[in-house]
Amino acid sequence: MTHILDQTDRDLLNRLQDDLPLSHRPFADLALEIGLTENDVLSRIERLKSQGFITRFGPFFDAAAMGGAFCLCAMAVPSAEFETVLTKVNAHDEVAHNYERTHQLNMWFVLATETPEGITATADTIEQETGLIVHRFPKLQEFFIGFRVTA
Amino acid sequence: MTQTIDDRDIIKALQGGLPITKTPYVEIADALGLSETDLVSRLEVLKSTGVIRRIAAAPNHYKLGMNANGMTVWDVQDDLVAALGAKVGALSFVTHCYERPRALPDWPYNLFAMVHGTSREEVEEKRLEIKTLLGSVCRASDTLYSTRILKKTGLRLRSRE
């Protein structure tokens, strides 16, 4: 079933990608900004969530600032083994997201760990479990994080 | 029962998301046994130290019609990557831009720029803009399209013993 977003949904979705205030009635503050009522904002967010336009609403954490680490990793997985390897990789809680991509390196995932050593430990474990190399691409410099997608 | 509520407890209480209610911080504070004022001041500290980047919606790109997601990767000279990365990162259609190490000989690329679009054609047009911007300094490039989301959970803290 397809759902249509009206212009108000789009404006709200764009605003919701920016920071929510740490106030007693944050959605009322946000409603005032974009000319809606608090109840309308709340019901629209619930609907956008239930329809899948919003996958999550809440704080975005930076593992690095918590003393932890993120690392983009990639593997070249033979197609016959893909599902088996996927199950082994995804079984690790440290795998935050994982994408199949069009390249010989066809499995790209992000490890998020509570300590920098956790990256090496998890990647090494995945290598032992799968017999495949886990290439590690930690960020050396971050140029800009725009995040936003215009609805 | 008295127990010190540490940052970890606060993060665990919030990692599933914020309640969509009139007073979401009150609900989280109640669950933790804190006052709303205490929770909010703790959250302010977590934001100022960068542990929380922002409190916001994670949109589903695919549902929004952004069906093509291309990780464009570039091999540029190391001494120019900072200046070029800043330019590429400033493009409105680039959502993430990083310098990362090469994995030679298989992987010569050191600059990664994520591009979203409604189609692969649109991503390709945007890729050409980056290519033009980099000019002859770029020695090789590729675009890796995502064909399947295999997992998407975000950060999960492990339970403590």
Interface residues (C-beta under 8 A of the other chain):
Chain A: L13 L16 Q17 D18 D19 L20 L22 H24 R25 P26 F27 A28 E38 L42 I45 E46 L48 K49 Q51 G52 F53 I54 T55 R56 F57 G58 P59 F60 F61 D62 A63 A65 M66 L72 A74 A76 L86 N90 D93 V95 A96 H97 N98 Y99 E100 R101 T102 H103 Q104 L105 M107 W108 F109 A112 E114 H135 R136 F137 P138 K139 L140 Q141 E142 F143 F144 I145 G146 F147 R148 V149 A151
Chain B: D7 I11 L14 Q15 G16 G17 L18 I20 T21 K22 T23 P24 Y25 V26 E36 V40 L43 E44 L46 K47 T49 G50 V51 I52 R53 R54 I55 A56 A57 A58 P59 N60 H61 K63 L64 M66 N69 M71 V81 A82 G85 A86 V88 G89 A90 S92 V94 T95 H96 C97 Y98 E99 R100 P101 A103 D106 W107 F112 H116 D142 L144 Y145 S146 T147 R148 I149 L150 K151 K152 T153 G154 L155 R156 L157 R158
